[in-house]
Amino acid sequence: MLNYKAIEIFTNEDARYQGKPVADAVIDSLRNLKIAARCIVTRGIAGCYENGEVATGRVEVLSFNLPIRISIVLPAAETERVLAELDPLVGDGIIALHDLTVVSHKAASTFFPRQLTVRDVMTVNPARVTAESLASEAARLLLSSIFTGLPVVDARDRPVGVVTQGDLIAKGGLPLRLGLLAESEQDEKEAVMATLARKRVREIMTAPAMTIPENRLLTDAVDAMMTKQLKRLPVVDKEGRLVGILSRLDIFRTVMREAPDWDAFRAQKIEVNNLRTVKDILRRDTRTVSPDTTIDQVIQTVDGNDMQCVAVVDDRGTLIGTIADSDLLHAFKPDPEGVRALFARLSRPSGKDLAYRLAGTTARAVMRTDVSAVRETMAIGEAIRLMTEQRLKRLPVVDETGRFQGMISRDSLLRTGFSQPGPRT
């Protein structure tokens, strides 16, 4: 048996808190607490009040101000906290409390509330370009942004396409990813921009743009992003004008904001169904290198890995560091010729052999050792929280002994974490 309490509020339709119906204010307050509480609001068909007023649905003239009953069931340990939140909300009504013996409490986990719309989550007024903008303008905007794609709009501000980092690389002449370009010297940047300025956005953009209305449910947007393998969606109003952009980062921030602490629920002996862990979405095909692997071999491994990152493990498979392409750049930054050569190798892996410059350096010298790694048993929601707060695109995963198991990425979180799981037996 579980020790629970039941809170009941007896109020009426006219009762307000800061202009909002009391029932709505109570629901919002409980949601924000993120505790294991359930709330039911019912409206009576008739009733009377202390002031002698009578309400009944049988007589039209007396059908106003019908009684409202708000019932809340919650673990007893949360009672004082909830009552302190509710008391200021109820200016007209009665708050009652009584013991409740609960046989079991089961909850189904979700990543975000299903009532959320795209408008609730999107980034408003995003940067944009026109089809006649120079490709270099798009690149400069993206360099100063956390996103890797921009909507392209017409004269009426309606999306006609999207220009992405991939478009700039494949069709615009960008020789390396924007993250690496941001780390380069100013003369390197300007040389790249001069190349990009030779083309207009219309020559390289992906068209037409797939958009989503701002009033659509967030779940519909996630389904579209997974089905079409999109990292972002331009958001439009009812006239088709651009009003926002929805990215994976926007979705993960929503998960972090809305999801309760499922581990705390389980600690209260609440059975949480469909709770997924990192192990469920782990990519085990991530390549590894040893600390003695030469940098030319590391570069080849990074080039052949869509995560742009490799794990460094010892002879027992224990994770001791990671190397991303940005770590390689930092290692060779003191040598301008080395940086240019590294750019060439990272952007054109089939280019001339640079082993004579790179074979003398090993992974041990450039690897990052201050690595955020997580256990396989971590809930996906917690992994999202960590990646969002630290702006990580990938996260190494280890077992209980510290041995490397694989990595999770933003893509794997979206694709696997948000799919609807089947019932567990």
QUICOR-V664202 format. One record per helix or strand of 3 or more residues. SS is the DSSP state (H for helix, E for strand). FROM is the first residue (numbers start at 1). LEN is the number of residues. Records with the same first field share a line. If there is no record, write none. Layout:
BEGIN
SS->FROM-LEN ; FROM-LEN
END
This chain:
BEGIN
E->2-11 ; 37-7 ; 46-3 ; 54-3 ; 67-9 ; 94-9 ; 106-3 ; 128-3 ; 149-5 ; 158-7 ; 211-3 ; 232-5 ; 241-7 ; 271-3 ; 309-5 ; 318-7 ; 373-3 ; 394-5 ; 403-7
H->22-12 ; 60-3 ; 76-12 ; 118-4 ; 135-9 ; 165-8 ; 178-6 ; 186-11 ; 201-4 ; 218-11 ; 248-11 ; 262-6 ; 278-4 ; 295-9 ; 325-8 ; 336-12 ; 355-4 ; 363-4 ; 380-10 ; 410-8
END
